């Protein structure tokens, strides 16, 4: 049974896709939306992120409508949520403590990104709670390279 569970946990229905890239030069700076970015050991070039487990932040595109619904909005643009990468097609929770290949970059998914108090301002009252469980994941850089919107995403 243990072998079957391991096989099921390693299997994904399809490859994912990188849908969006956002950079923040400073903590509260506006988001700069780009089509490609270099990734080095410390994170995305041009982003204020820090080296280590929280070098890159990711959120699933599938969670954007959920956050919108829970916060009383019709639509939420990715830049409002202030994550670096929006991905679709793969369940990031299923990749926790695992490696993820995005184009030629490899990221190690470490843990969930808790919402920050800024979500109350961005999404309105209740925005913090709307993001709980849907705020994305943080990752370290295992293999640097370059990311492009449209890159295929696969577990390693």
MDTraj code that builds the backbone (N, CA, C; nanometers):
import mdtraj as md
import numpy as np

residues = "UNK UNK UNK UNK UNK UNK UNK UNK UNK UNK UNK UNK UNK UNK UNK UNK UNK UNK UNK UNK UNK UNK UNK UNK UNK UNK UNK UNK UNK UNK UNK UNK UNK UNK UNK UNK UNK UNK UNK UNK UNK UNK UNK UNK UNK UNK UNK UNK UNK UNK UNK UNK UNK UNK UNK UNK UNK UNK UNK UNK UNK UNK UNK UNK UNK UNK UNK UNK UNK UNK UNK UNK UNK UNK UNK UNK UNK UNK UNK UNK UNK UNK UNK UNK UNK UNK UNK UNK UNK UNK UNK UNK UNK UNK UNK UNK UNK UNK UNK UNK UNK UNK UNK UNK UNK UNK UNK UNK UNK UNK UNK UNK UNK UNK UNK UNK UNK UNK UNK UNK UNK UNK UNK UNK UNK UNK UNK UNK UNK UNK UNK UNK UNK UNK UNK UNK UNK UNK UNK UNK UNK UNK UNK UNK UNK UNK UNK UNK UNK UNK UNK UNK UNK UNK UNK UNK".split()
xyz = np.array([
    [0.0823, -0.1204, 0.0000],
    [0.0000, 0.0000, 0.0000],
    [0.0859, 0.1257, 0.0000],
    [0.1958, 0.1232, 0.0766],
    [0.2835, 0.2398, 0.0841],
    [0.3389, 0.2756, -0.0534],
    [0.3728, 0.1756, -0.1330],
    [0.4239, 0.1999, -0.2674],
    [0.3201, 0.2639, -0.3568],
    [0.1944, 0.2197, -0.3453],
    [0.0867, 0.2773, -0.4257],
    [0.0636, 0.4230, -0.3896],
    [0.0659, 0.4540, -0.2612],
    [0.0468, 0.5922, -0.2174],
    [0.1588, 0.6803, -0.2716],
    [0.2816, 0.6345, -0.2614],
    [0.3952, 0.7102, -0.3143],
    [0.3838, 0.7349, -0.4633],
    [0.3384, 0.6321, -0.5367],
    [0.3196, 0.6466, -0.6818],
    [0.2112, 0.7492, -0.7119],
    [0.1007, 0.7434, -0.6381],
    [-0.0079, 0.8390, -0.6609],
    [0.0365, 0.9812, -0.6279],
    [0.1150, 0.9971, -0.5215],
    [0.1595, 1.1307, -0.4814],
    [0.2589, 1.1893, -0.5810],
    [0.3282, 1.1052, -0.6537],
    [0.4262, 1.1516, -0.7522],
    [0.3640, 1.1805, -0.8883],
    [0.2405, 1.1369, -0.9086],
    [0.1761, 1.1488, -1.0393],
    [0.0881, 1.2742, -1.0446],
    [0.1042, 1.3517, -1.1499],
    [0.0232, 1.4709, -1.1726],
    [-0.0492, 1.4538, -1.3059],
    [-0.1684, 1.5103, -1.3154],
    [-0.2523, 1.4910, -1.4344],
    [-0.1896, 1.5493, -1.5601],
    [-0.1160, 1.6582, -1.5442],
    [-0.0575, 1.7238, -1.6611],
    [0.0535, 1.8176, -1.6154],
    [0.1248, 1.8692, -1.7119],
    [0.2268, 1.9703, -1.6825],
    [0.1564, 2.1014, -1.6491],
    [0.2234, 2.1832, -1.5713],
    [0.1721, 2.3158, -1.5413],
    [0.2312, 2.4182, -1.6364],
    [0.1979, 2.5451, -1.6096],
    [0.2430, 2.6545, -1.6961],
    [0.2688, 2.7775, -1.6118],
    [0.3725, 2.8526, -1.6465],
    [0.3991, 2.9813, -1.5837],
    [0.3160, 3.0865, -1.6557],
    [0.2215, 3.1477, -1.5842],
    [0.1261, 3.2411, -1.6458],
    [0.1633, 3.3877, -1.6302],
    [0.2415, 3.4214, -1.5270],
    [0.2622, 3.5625, -1.4931],
    [0.3868, 3.5746, -1.4062],
    [0.4616, 3.6846, -1.4238],
    [0.5807, 3.7131, -1.3420],
    [0.5694, 3.8562, -1.2916],
    [0.5898, 3.8747, -1.1617],
    [0.5875, 4.0075, -1.1021],
    [0.7074, 4.0302, -1.0117],
    [0.7650, 4.1489, -1.0196],
    [0.8823, 4.1845, -0.9400],
    [0.8514, 4.3065, -0.8545],
    [0.9082, 4.3098, -0.7354],
    [0.8938, 4.4248, -0.6454],
    [1.0338, 4.4719, -0.6090],
    [1.0719, 4.5891, -0.6534],
    [1.2071, 4.6389, -0.6271],
    [1.2309, 4.6600, -0.4776],
    [1.1266, 4.6978, -0.4060],
    [1.1330, 4.7175, -0.2613],
    [1.0081, 4.6568, -0.2005],
    [1.0068, 4.6471, -0.0701],
    [0.8967, 4.5810, 0.0002],
    [0.7591, 4.6353, -0.0382],
    [0.7392, 4.7638, -0.0358],
    [0.6077, 4.8211, -0.0653],
    [0.5984, 4.8826, -0.2051],
    [0.6968, 4.8562, -0.2878],
    [0.6995, 4.9130, -0.4232],
    [0.5896, 4.8520, -0.5092],
    [0.5470, 4.9264, -0.6103],
    [0.4503, 4.8695, -0.7056],
    [0.5112, 4.7486, -0.7762],
    [0.4269, 4.6616, -0.8242],
    [0.4703, 4.5414, -0.8953],
    [0.5046, 4.5771, -1.0397],
    [0.6191, 4.5285, -1.0846],
    [0.6603, 4.5421, -1.2234],
    [0.6304, 4.4085, -1.2914],
    [0.5372, 4.4058, -1.3830],
    [0.4987, 4.2833, -1.4533],
    [0.5922, 4.2661, -1.5724],
    [0.6567, 4.1497, -1.5808],
    [0.7535, 4.1226, -1.6871],
    [0.7196, 3.9915, -1.7577],
    [0.7755, 3.9734, -1.8754],
    [0.7537, 3.8511, -1.9530],
    [0.8622, 3.7469, -1.9302],
    [0.9779, 3.7914, -1.8789],
    [1.0869, 3.6982, -1.8487],
    [1.1758, 3.7613, -1.7427],
    [1.2528, 3.6763, -1.6745],
    [1.3405, 3.7246, -1.5682],
    [1.4519, 3.6236, -1.5448],
    [1.5692, 3.6751, -1.5111],
    [1.6788, 3.5882, -1.4692],
    [1.6584, 3.5498, -1.3237],
    [1.6928, 3.4257, -1.2932],
    [1.6819, 3.3745, -1.1568],
    [1.8217, 3.3344, -1.1125],
    [1.8640, 3.3890, -0.9988],
    [1.9940, 3.3562, -0.9412],
    [1.9697, 3.2891, -0.8054],
    [2.0754, 3.2488, -0.7397],
    [2.0623, 3.1775, -0.6125],
    [1.9766, 3.2515, -0.5110],
    [1.9801, 3.3837, -0.5137],
    [1.9069, 3.4629, -0.4149],
    [1.7649, 3.4978, -0.4570],
    [1.7235, 3.4585, -0.5774],
    [1.5865, 3.4848, -0.6217],
    [1.5809, 3.5481, -0.7592],
    [1.4739, 3.6212, -0.7853],
    [1.4521, 3.6838, -0.9151],
    [1.5282, 3.8157, -0.9232],
    [1.6032, 3.8354, -1.0298],
    [1.6781, 3.9593, -1.0485],
    [1.5788, 4.0742, -1.0636],
    [1.5954, 4.1768, -0.9807],
    [1.5055, 4.2912, -0.9825],
    [1.3980, 4.2863, -0.8752],
    [1.3921, 4.1756, -0.8012],
    [1.2947, 4.1625, -0.6930],
    [1.3659, 4.1828, -0.5604],
    [1.2932, 4.2293, -0.4623],
    [1.3532, 4.2551, -0.3309],
    [1.3625, 4.1289, -0.2452],
    [1.3173, 4.0160, -0.2970],
    [1.3172, 3.8915, -0.2195],
    [1.4521, 3.8610, -0.1585],
    [1.4507, 3.7706, -0.0666],
    [1.5734, 3.7367, 0.0054],
    [1.6170, 3.5945, -0.0280],
    [1.7431, 3.5680, -0.0070],
    [1.7969, 3.4348, -0.0323],
    [1.7369, 3.3355, 0.0667],
    [1.7427, 3.2104, 0.0311],
    [1.6957, 3.1055, 0.1210],
    [1.5582, 3.0548, 0.0833],
    [1.4882, 3.0029, 0.1836],
    [1.3599, 2.9373, 0.1616],
    [1.2517, 3.0282, 0.1044],
    [1.2663, 3.1585, 0.1209],
    [1.1637, 3.2528, 0.0744],
    [1.2125, 3.3395, -0.0420],
    [1.3018, 3.2857, -0.1241],
    [1.3588, 3.3620, -0.2352],
    [1.2551, 3.3941, -0.3432],
    [1.1594, 3.3051, -0.3634],
    [1.0591, 3.3201, -0.4689],
    [0.9228, 3.2841, -0.4099],
    [0.8193, 3.3601, -0.4474],
    [0.6844, 3.3264, -0.4041],
    [0.6001, 3.2895, -0.5251],
    [0.5141, 3.1904, -0.5069],
    [0.4289, 3.1406, -0.6147],
    [0.2855, 3.1325, -0.5660],
    [0.1921, 3.1500, -0.6567],
    [0.0515, 3.1293, -0.6271],
    [-0.0121, 3.0628, -0.7476],
    [-0.1094, 2.9773, -0.7225],
    [-0.1800, 2.9098, -0.8300],
    [-0.2852, 3.0010, -0.8894],
    [-0.2915, 3.0052, -1.0216],
    [-0.3941, 3.0836, -1.0908],
    [-0.5331, 3.0370, -1.0495],
    [-0.5471, 2.9099, -1.0214],
    [-0.6766, 2.8538, -0.9826],
    [-0.7275, 2.9109, -0.8498],
    [-0.6373, 2.9687, -0.7694],
    [-0.6784, 3.0256, -0.6405],
    [-0.7237, 3.1712, -0.6522],
    [-0.6921, 3.2376, -0.7612],
    [-0.7320, 3.3777, -0.7756],
    [-0.8840, 3.3961, -0.7706],
    [-0.9628, 3.3150, -0.8410],
    [-1.1080, 3.3308, -0.8307],
    [-1.1611, 3.2982, -0.6905],
    [-1.0953, 3.2071, -0.6212],
    [-1.1369, 3.1733, -0.4844],
    [-1.1156, 3.2934, -0.3927],
    [-0.9980, 3.3542, -0.3993],
    [-0.9699, 3.4727, -0.3179],
    [-1.0660, 3.5850, -0.3539],
    [-1.0942, 3.6015, -0.4824],
    [-1.1900, 3.7045, -0.5247],
    [-1.3265, 3.6790, -0.4622],
    [-1.3744, 3.5568, -0.4717],
    [-1.5061, 3.5242, -0.4168],
    [-1.5098, 3.5442, -0.2656],
    [-1.4057, 3.5018, -0.1962],
    [-1.4034, 3.5121, -0.0496],
    [-1.3870, 3.6554, -0.0007],
    [-1.3374, 3.7430, -0.0873],
    [-1.3185, 3.8830, -0.0469],
    [-1.4237, 3.9758, -0.1089],
    [-1.5200, 3.9183, -0.1805],
    [-1.6288, 3.9979, -0.2357],
    [-1.5961, 4.0724, -0.3634],
    [-1.4990, 4.0239, -0.4409],
    [-1.4620, 4.0860, -0.5678],
    [-1.5011, 3.9954, -0.6842],
    [-1.5230, 4.0556, -0.7987],
    [-1.5494, 3.9759, -0.9184],
    [-1.4206, 3.9127, -0.9713],
    [-1.3135, 3.9914, -0.9714],
    [-1.1838, 3.9487, -1.0244],
    [-1.0743, 4.0120, -0.9400],
    [-0.9645, 3.9403, -0.9247],
    [-0.8461, 3.9960, -0.8583],
    [-0.7278, 3.9766, -0.9509],
    [-0.6571, 4.0846, -0.9788],
    [-0.5367, 4.0770, -1.0611],
    [-0.4220, 4.0233, -0.9750],
    [-0.3306, 3.9459, -1.0350],
    [-0.2204, 3.8872, -0.9593],
    [-0.1355, 3.9889, -0.8833],
    [-0.1147, 4.1075, -0.9413],
    [-0.0277, 4.2056, -0.8755],
    [-0.0827, 4.2515, -0.7401],
    [-0.2121, 4.2406, -0.7201],
    [-0.2725, 4.2786, -0.5920],
    [-0.2232, 4.1859, -0.4808],
    [-0.2008, 4.0598, -0.5128],
    [-0.1619, 3.9612, -0.4125],
    [-0.0117, 3.9576, -0.3872],
    [0.0673, 4.0240, -0.4706],
    [0.2088, 4.0494, -0.4477],
    [0.2984, 3.9249, -0.4433],
    [0.2624, 3.8229, -0.5177],
    [0.3490, 3.7058, -0.5323],
    [0.4311, 3.7242, -0.6591],
    [0.5424, 3.6491, -0.6699],
    [0.6297, 3.6619, -0.7865],
    [0.5790, 3.5891, -0.9100],
    [0.5301, 3.4681, -0.8903],
    [0.4929, 3.3844, -1.0036],
    [0.3496, 3.3348, -0.9882],
    [0.2736, 3.3409, -1.0969],
    [0.1416, 3.2788, -1.1015],
    [0.1553, 3.1578, -1.1935],
    [0.1192, 3.0413, -1.1397],
    [0.1303, 2.9170, -1.2143],
    [-0.0073, 2.8529, -1.2250],
    [-0.0259, 2.7702, -1.3259],
    [-0.1524, 2.6992, -1.3411],
    [-0.1259, 2.5542, -1.3791],
    [-0.2232, 2.4704, -1.3497],
    [-0.2181, 2.3319, -1.3950],
    [-0.1587, 2.2307, -1.2999],
    [-0.0914, 2.2757, -1.1935],
    [-0.0341, 2.1846, -1.0940],
    [-0.0761, 2.2280, -0.9546],
    [-0.1008, 2.1323, -0.8687],
    [-0.1340, 2.1599, -0.7301],
    [-0.0044, 2.1808, -0.6522],
    [0.0245, 2.3041, -0.6152],
    [0.1495, 2.3339, -0.5436],
    [0.1562, 2.2655, -0.4081],
    [0.0426, 2.2457, -0.3427],
    [0.0424, 2.1749, -0.2150],
    [0.1002, 2.0343, -0.2310],
    [0.0711, 1.9701, -0.3421],
    [0.1213, 1.8353, -0.3684],
    [0.2722, 1.8341, -0.3911],
    [0.3317, 1.9521, -0.4094],
    [0.4755, 1.9610, -0.4361],
    [0.5547, 2.0109, -0.3153],
    [0.4896, 2.0286, -0.2014],
    [0.5587, 2.0781, -0.0816],
    [0.6773, 1.9884, -0.0489],
    [0.7879, 2.0500, -0.0179],
    [0.9147, 1.9829, 0.0117],
    [0.9701, 1.9105, -0.1100],
    [0.9225, 1.9484, -0.2278],
    [0.9691, 1.8861, -0.3504],
    [1.0279, 1.9876, -0.4457],
    [1.0779, 1.9378, -0.5559],
    [1.1400, 2.0223, -0.6583],
    [1.0449, 2.0409, -0.7752],
    [1.0511, 2.1605, -0.8313],
    [0.9640, 2.2004, -0.9399],
    [1.0496, 2.2636, -1.0485],
    [1.0412, 2.2096, -1.1707],
    [1.1154, 2.2666, -1.2832],
    [1.0234, 2.3619, -1.3584],
    [1.0663, 2.4884, -1.3677],
    [0.9937, 2.5912, -1.4420],
    [1.0876, 2.6352, -1.5525],
    [1.0608, 2.5904, -1.6753],
    [1.1567, 2.6157, -1.7826],
    [1.2871, 2.5466, -1.7472],
    [1.3971, 2.6232, -1.7420],
    [1.5258, 2.5626, -1.7044],
    [1.5632, 2.5923, -1.5594],
    [1.4725, 2.6522, -1.4834],
    [1.4946, 2.6845, -1.3419],
    [1.4338, 2.5742, -1.2562],
    [1.5029, 2.5388, -1.1473],
    [1.4467, 2.4434, -1.0523],
    [1.4294, 2.5142, -0.9187],
    [1.3070, 2.5061, -0.8664],
    [1.2732, 2.5648, -0.7372],
    [1.2398, 2.4541, -0.6393],
    [1.2731, 2.4749, -0.5126],
    [1.2324, 2.3826, -0.4076],
    [1.1204, 2.4488, -0.3284],
    [1.0040, 2.3861, -0.3287],
    [0.8870, 2.4393, -0.2589],
    [0.9019, 2.4068, -0.1105],
    [0.8942, 2.5098, -0.0258],
    [0.9148, 2.4882, 0.1179],
    [0.7883, 2.4957, 0.2011],
    [0.7098, 2.5991, 0.1860],
    [0.5937, 2.6119, 0.2722],
    [0.4961, 2.7153, 0.2218],
    [0.3814, 2.7204, 0.2864],
    [0.2779, 2.8153, 0.2440],
    [0.3128, 2.9584, 0.2822],
    [0.2771, 3.0525, 0.1954],
    [0.2936, 3.1960, 0.2222],
    [0.1730, 3.2437, 0.3029],
    [0.1943, 3.2816, 0.4247],
    [0.0806, 3.3371, 0.4980],
    [0.0481, 3.4756, 0.4430],
    [-0.0778, 3.5162, 0.4510],
    [-0.1109, 3.6509, 0.4045],
    [-0.0489, 3.7551, 0.4959],
    [-0.0306, 3.8739, 0.4435],
    [0.0190, 3.9832, 0.5258],
    [-0.0972, 4.0778, 0.5557],
    [-0.0764, 4.1644, 0.6531],
    [-0.1820, 4.2577, 0.6921],
    [-0.2202, 4.3513, 0.5786],
    [-0.1319, 4.3655, 0.4811],
    [-0.1601, 4.4521, 0.3663],
    [-0.2819, 4.4055, 0.2865],
    [-0.3178, 4.2779, 0.2987],
    [-0.4331, 4.2255, 0.2256],
    [-0.5633, 4.2910, 0.2716],
    [-0.5683, 4.3386, 0.3951],
    [-0.6870, 4.4117, 0.4413],
    [-0.7031, 4.5414, 0.3621],
    [-0.5912, 4.6042, 0.3294],
    [-0.5951, 4.7284, 0.2503],
    [-0.6264, 4.6977, 0.1040],
    [-0.5586, 4.5968, 0.0494],
    [-0.5723, 4.5646, -0.0929],
    [-0.7082, 4.5044, -0.1278],
    [-0.7586, 4.4167, -0.0406],
    [-0.8816, 4.3435, -0.0693],
    [-1.0018, 4.3943, 0.0095],
    [-0.9761, 4.4792, 0.1094],
    [-1.0838, 4.5290, 0.1944],
    [-1.0969, 4.4457, 0.3203],
    [-1.1884, 4.4842, 0.4088],
    [-1.2080, 4.4096, 0.5337],
    [-1.2342, 4.2609, 0.5056],
    [-1.1628, 4.1761, 0.5749],
    [-1.1734, 4.0321, 0.5526],
    [-1.0748, 3.9794, 0.4501],
    [-0.9972, 4.0681, 0.3893],
    [-0.8998, 4.0262, 0.2883],
    [-0.7943, 3.9319, 0.3424],
    [-0.7535, 3.9553, 0.4666],
    [-0.6548, 3.8673, 0.5299],
    [-0.7092, 3.7246, 0.5359],
    [-0.8297, 3.7091, 0.5849],
    [-0.8885, 3.5752, 0.5960],
    [-0.9210, 3.5148, 0.4602],
    [-0.9534, 3.5962, 0.3617],
    [-0.9792, 3.5445, 0.2270],
    [-0.8548, 3.4764, 0.1706],
    [-0.7390, 3.5266, 0.2078],
    [-0.6116, 3.4721, 0.1577],
    [-0.5643, 3.3491, 0.2350],
    [-0.6136, 3.3303, 0.3549],
    [-0.5664, 3.2168, 0.4357],
    [-0.5963, 3.0857, 0.3646],
    [-0.4916, 3.0062, 0.3453],
    [-0.5043, 2.8803, 0.2738],
    [-0.4974, 2.8940, 0.1230],
    [-0.4923, 3.0168, 0.0751],
    [-0.4887, 3.0412, -0.0698],
    [-0.3784, 3.1394, -0.1074],
    [-0.2855, 3.1660, -0.0166],
    [-0.1852, 3.2690, -0.0360],
    [-0.0623, 3.2274, -0.1129],
    [-0.0558, 3.1028, -0.1546],
    [0.0576, 3.0580, -0.2335],
    [0.1655, 2.9915, -0.1493],
    [0.2825, 2.9809, -0.2095],
    [0.3939, 2.9058, -0.1503],
    [0.5234, 2.9819, -0.1689],
    [0.6187, 2.9577, -0.0819],
    [0.7508, 3.0162, -0.0992],
    [0.8495, 2.9052, -0.1334],
    [0.9560, 2.9448, -0.2040],
    [1.0515, 2.8476, -0.2563],
    [1.1921, 2.9053, -0.2577],
    [1.2888, 2.8137, -0.2560],
    [1.4285, 2.8516, -0.2756],
    [1.4688, 2.8133, -0.4178],
    [1.5812, 2.8663, -0.4606],
    [1.6317, 2.8395, -0.5953],
    [1.7322, 2.7258, -0.5872],
    [1.7011, 2.6131, -0.6504],
    [1.7931, 2.4993, -0.6544],
    [1.8836, 2.5073, -0.7768],
    [1.8279, 2.5530, -0.8897],
    [1.9049, 2.5695, -1.0133],
    [1.8660, 2.7021, -1.0771],
    [1.9600, 2.7969, -1.0832],
    [1.9316, 2.9263, -1.1473],
    [1.9102, 2.9109, -1.2975],
    [1.8594, 3.0158, -1.3589],
    [1.8366, 3.0160, -1.5033],
    [1.7505, 3.1346, -1.5413],
    [1.6683, 3.1173, -1.6417],
    [1.5801, 3.2249, -1.6878],
    [1.4375, 3.1708, -1.6989],
    [1.3430, 3.2513, -1.6539],
    [1.2012, 3.2171, -1.6624],
    [1.1347, 3.3008, -1.7701],
    [1.0376, 3.2408, -1.8385],
    [0.9581, 3.3091, -1.9400],
    [0.8117, 3.2751, -1.9168],
    [0.7233, 3.3742, -1.9285],
    [0.5806, 3.3446, -1.9249],
    [0.5536, 3.2409, -2.0337],
    [0.4802, 3.1384, -1.9989],
    [0.4509, 3.0289, -2.0919],
    [0.5365, 2.9067, -2.0699],
    [0.6416, 2.9184, -1.9858],
    [0.7264, 2.8022, -1.9574],
    [0.6441, 2.6870, -1.9001],
    [0.6817, 2.5667, -1.9385],
    [0.6209, 2.4462, -1.8860],
    [0.6723, 2.4229, -1.7437],
    [0.5867, 2.3686, -1.6583],
    [0.6223, 2.3387, -1.5194],
    [0.6012, 2.1905, -1.4941],
    [0.7050, 2.1260, -1.4404],
    [0.6993, 1.9828, -1.4098],
    [0.7630, 1.9546, -1.2746],
    [0.7092, 1.8596, -1.1999],
    [0.7796, 1.8168, -1.0787],
    [0.9092, 1.7464, -1.1190],
    [1.0105, 1.7572, -1.0356],
    [1.1401, 1.6944, -1.0660],
    [1.1484, 1.5645, -0.9888],
])
top = md.Topology()
chain = top.add_chain()
for i, resn in enumerate(residues, 1):
    res = top.add_residue(resn, chain, resSeq=i)
    for name in ("N", "CA", "C"):
        top.add_atom(name, md.element.get_by_symbol(name[0]), res)
traj = md.Trajectory(xyz[None], top)
